[in-house]
Amino acid sequence: MDVQHASRYDAIMSRKICAPNYLDVEMLTTLHLYDDLYFLLHNLGWENFVAFQETIYERLSWEFMSSLIVDLYRKFDEVKGYIRLSLVNHTHEMYFVRFNELLCLSACGATISTHADYNPKSFWTTLTCSGWRHKA
């Protein structure tokens, strides 16, 4: 981890990470509401949403967010478009088209900013809930 990554990690780890908007089966069971909710959702044809869960691993999220560098103009191995990220204490560095290939995403347009309204600050603010305020 370099100094910039460490600094970004320290800043990001103090932010709240938005929890996924899925049902907490353990909490519903503890409150004896699981069976009633399952019955309701089953009647609506939505019972598969009861068990659908997505776990957030805060430390991995902090490591990824603090290390992510994307530069559509920088070259890596003489190819335009650069990405670097860390996961599980391992740094991955490659050209952006290769990253898309690894994720089975289209390489077409990978190094072109296609969303004129994309605002990185707004995106990360939303993702990290840094604008979130607890209402008493």
N, C-alpha and C positions, 0 to 999 in steps of 0.2 A: 504494500500500500504506500503510495507516494504522499507527500505533504499535502498536495491539493486534495487528493482523495480523502485523507484523514480529516482535513478541515471540513469538507463537504459532508462527510459522515457525521461528524460531531454536530453540525448544524441541522441535518435532517433528522437524526435520531430523537431530537427533542420534540418533533412534530407528531401529532396524532395521525395514525393511518386509518383511513375509513374502513370500517368493517364491511364485509359483503352483506348485501341485503337478502339474506336467506334465513329460513327458519332455524331457530336453535332448538334442535330436537331434545337435547338434554334438559333445557329449561322448560320446554313444553311438558315433558314427562314429569319433571319435578313438580310442576304446578297442576298436574293431572288434567292437562288440556290437549295432550297429543291425540288421544283417541277421538275426541270430538272434532278437532280440527281435521284429522285424517278423514273422518266420515264426511265432513262438509266438502273438503277438496275432492274426495273420491266421487261424490255426487256431481261435482262440476267437471269431472274428467281431468283434474289437475293433481291427482295424488302423487305423481312423480316429482312434483316440486317439494314435497315434504322431506324427502330424503336427499334432495340435491343440495350439496354443500360445497363450499370452496374455502379452504383454509388459508389464512394469511400468516405467513411466516415473517414477522416484523424484522428480525435481524437480516434475513436474506433480502427483504425489500429495501432496507436501509443501505445494505452493501451495494445492491444493484443501482439504486437511484443516485447514490453518492459517487459512483464510479462511471456512470454512463456518459460517454462523449460521442457525439455524432457530428460529423463534419462532411457535408455533401460535396465540398470542393477539395478537401485534402485528399491526397493520393496515398494508397497503401499497396505495395507490390506493383507500382506503376498503374494502378486502376483507381479512377476517381470514385470518391465516396468512402468514408472511413468510419468505423465504429469500434469502440473499446468499452468493455464492461467487465465487472468482476462478479463472480458467483462462487460461493463455497470456497473462498480464498484462492480462487484461480482466475487470473486475468485473461480475457479473450480479446484478441485484437485481429481485425480482418477488414477487407473491403466490404462495403455495404451490400453489394449484389450477392456476395458469398453468404452473408448473414441471412438474407432473404431466402437463398437456396436451402440453407440449413433448416429454416422454418417452413419450407415448402410453400413459400410465398412467391408471387410473380417478381421476377427480376426486372421486368419492363417498367421503366419509370422510377426505379428504386432511388436514383440519385437526383430526382427532380422534385422540387417542392410543389406539390400539386394542390395544396390547400392554402389559398391566399389568406384565409381568415385564421389560420393556426397561430396561436400565441403561446409559446413555451411556458411563460410565467403563469398564465391562466391555467394551462394544463396541469402543471406541477402543483399549483395552489389547490386545485380541485382534487387531485390525486392524494395529496398529503393532508387534506382538510386544514390547511394552515389558515384559512379564513373562517373556520368553524368556531362558533362561540356557544358555550353551554348556556342554555336558558334555564334560569332558576324557577 
